[in-house]
């Protein structure tokens, strides 16, 4: 348990949670609801966020290196300074805010769209 969030199994429900600087590296967050959560400076390296809802989440300076973000909702998420080196992405992600510091090979951040190139 971190703060008021209990990370047991898939589908964690923690909308609006304050997870600033939390170490969630390699966590199974499949299908988690972290909408509007504050994940500033959080370590999500290698975490499985497949199908997770990060709508409106603050991921400023978060480490998402090697994270699985397939089907993850990032609309309205702040990605300023976030590191996404070697993250697993699919499709495109519209409506994100700010510019990540790094992206996986073959991806670009164009305006509010994170997309394959």
GUSEFI-125496 format. One record per atom (N, C-alpha, C, O): residue in one letter; x, y, z. Coordinates in steps of 0.05 Angstrom, whole numbers, plus 5000, padded with zeros to 4 digits. Layout:
AXYZ;...
END
This chain:
X501749775000;X500050005000;X501850255000;X503750275016;X501150434982;X502550694981;X500450914985;X498550924968;X500751075005;X498651275010;X496051135015;X495850955033;X493951205000;X491351075003;X490850864982;X488650764979;X492950804966;X492650614944;X493650334952;X495850304962;X491950144948;X492649864953;X493149734926;X491249694910;X495649664920;X496349554894;X496349254895;X498449124894;X494049134898;X493748844899;X492248754874;X489948834870;X493648594858;X492348494834;X491948704813;X492848934816;X490548634791;X490148814769;X487648984775;X485948914792;X487449204761;X485049374764;X485049554788;X482949634798;X487449624798;X487649804821;X486050064816;X486150174794;X484550154836;X482950394834;X484050604852;X483550604876;X485450794840;X486651014856;X486451284841;X488451424839;X484051354831;X483851614818;X484451844837;X483551844860;X486052034827;X486652274842;X488652234865;X489152414881;X489951994866;X491851934887;X494352104885;X495152174862;X495652164907;X498152304907;X500352084910;X500751974931;X501652034888;X503851834887;X506451964879;X508051834865;X506852204888;X509352354882;X511752184892;X511852094915;X513652154874;X516152004879;X515751714887;X517551594899;X513451604882;X512951324889;X514651134872;X515151194849;X515550924885;X517050714870;X515150494862;X514450324878;X514250504837;X512450304826;X513850154804;X512550044786;X516450144805;X517950004785;X517149704783;X516949574804;X516749614759;X516049344753;X513349254766;X512849014768;X511749444774;X509049374785;X507149294764;X507249384741;X505349114771;X503149034753;X500849214757;X499349184776;X500549414740;X498449614742;X496549584718;X495249774709;X496249334708;X494549274686;X491649364693;X490549284713;X490449534676;X487749614679;X487349804703;X485049854711;X489449914714;X489150094738;X487850354730;X488150444708;X486350464749;X485150724745;X486850924762;X486450944786;X488651064748;X490251264761;X489651544749;X491351714747;X487151574740;X486351824728;X486752054748;X486052024772;X487752274739;X488152514755;X490152474778;X490352634796;X491552244778;X493552194799;X495952364795;X496652444773;X497252434817;X499752584817;X502052374819;X502452254840;X503452344797;X505652154795;X508252294789;X510052184776;X508452544798;X510852704793;X513252564805;X513352504829;X515252524788;X517752404797;X517552104804;X519451994814;X515251984798;X514851704804;X516651524787;X517251594764;X517451294798;X519051104783;X517150884774;X516250714790;X516450884748;X514750684736;X516350514716;X515150394698;X518950504720;X520650354702;X519850064701;X519649934722;X519349964677;X518549684673;X515749614683;X515049374682;X514249804692;X511549744702;X509649664679;X510049754656;X507749494684;X505749414664;X503249584668;X501749534687;X502949784651;X500649964652;X498749904629;X497250074620;X498749654619;X497049574597;X494149634604;X493049534624;X492849794587;X489949854591;X489350034615;X487050064622;X491450154626;X490950324650;X489850594641;X490250684618;X488450724660;X487350984655;X489051194669;X488951214694;X490551354654;X492251564665;X491151834655;X492652034653;X488651844649;X487352094639;X487752314659;X487052294683;X489052534651;X489452764668;X491552724690;X491752894708;X493052504689;X495052464710;X497452644705;X498052724683;X498852714727;X501252874725;X503652684727;X504352584748;X504952644704;X507352474702;X509852634698;X511752544686;X509852884707;X512153064705;X514652924717;X514552844740;X516752904701;X519252784710;X519052494719;X520852404734;X516952354711;X516652074718;X518451904700;X519151974678;X519351674711;X520951484696;X519151264686;X518151104702;X518751254660;X517151044648;X518750874629;X517750744611;X521350864634;X523150714617;X522450414617;X522250294639;X522050304594;X521350024592;X518549944602;X517949714604;X516950144607;X514150094617;X512449994593;X512950074570;X510449834599;X508549744580;X506149924580;X504649934600;X505750074558;X503650274557;X501650214534;X500450394523;X501349964527;X499649874506;X496749914515;X495849794534;X495250074500;X492450124506;X492050304530;X489750324540;X494150434540;X493950614563;X492750874554;X493450984533;X490950984570;X489651244565;X491451464576;X491851474600;X492551634558;X494351844567;X493152124560;X494552324562;X490652134552;X489352384544;X489452574568;X488552514590;X490452814564;X490653014585;X492752964605;X493053124625;X494352764602;X496552704620;X498852894615;X499552954592;X500152994636;X502453164634;X504952994633;X505552834651;X506453014611;X508852854606;X511453024606;X513552924598;X511253264616;X513653444617;X515953304631;X515753244655;X518153274617;X520553164630;X520452864635;X522352754646;X518352734627;X518052444632;X520052294613;X520452374590;X521052074623;X522951904607;X521451654599;X520451504616;X521251614572;X519851384561;X521751214544;X520851074526;X524351214550;X526251054535;X525450764537;X524950654558;X525350634513;X524650354511;X521950274522;X521450034527;X520150474525;X517350404533;X515950264510;X516550314486;X514150094516;X512549944496;X509950094491;X508250104509;X509750204467;X507350364460;X506050234436;X507250084421;X503550304431;X502150214407;X500150424399;X499150584415;X499650434372;X497750634362;X498750914365;X501050974359;X497051094375;X497851374380;X496451464405;X494451354413;X497551674417;X496451774442;X495952074438;X497852234436;X493452154437;X492652424432;X492152574458;X491152464478;X492752834458;X491953014479;X493753014503;X492853114525;X496152924501;X498052934524;X499153224525;X499153364505;X500053294549;X501053564554;X504053564560;X504953384575;X505553754550;X508353774556;X510053584539;X508953414525;X512653624540;X514453464523;X516153274540;X517553364558;X515953014534;X517652824548;X520652874542;X521252984522;X522352794561;X525152834557;X526352624539;X528352664525;X525052384538;X525952174519;X523651994511;X521651964526;X523951884487;X521851704476;X523151454465;X525551444461;X521551244462;X522651004449;X523451064420;X522351244408;X525250904410;X526050934382;X523550904364;X521850724369;X523351064344;X521051044325;X518551204334;X516451174322;X518751364355;X516551514365;X517251814366;X519551884370;X515251984363;X515652274364;X513252394379;X511052294379;X513852624391;X511752784405;X511253024387;X512953204386;X508953034374;X508253244356;X505853384367;X503553294365;X506253624379;X504053764392;X503053604415;X504553514432;X500453554415;X499353394437;X499153094430;X497752944443;X500553014409;X500352734400;X502952584402;X505052674391;X502952364416;X505252184417;X504651964396;X502751824398;X506451954376;X505751784353;X508251644341;X510451734344;X507751414328;X509951284314;X510751444290;X509151574277;X513351424283;X514351564259;X515351364239;X516251444218;
END
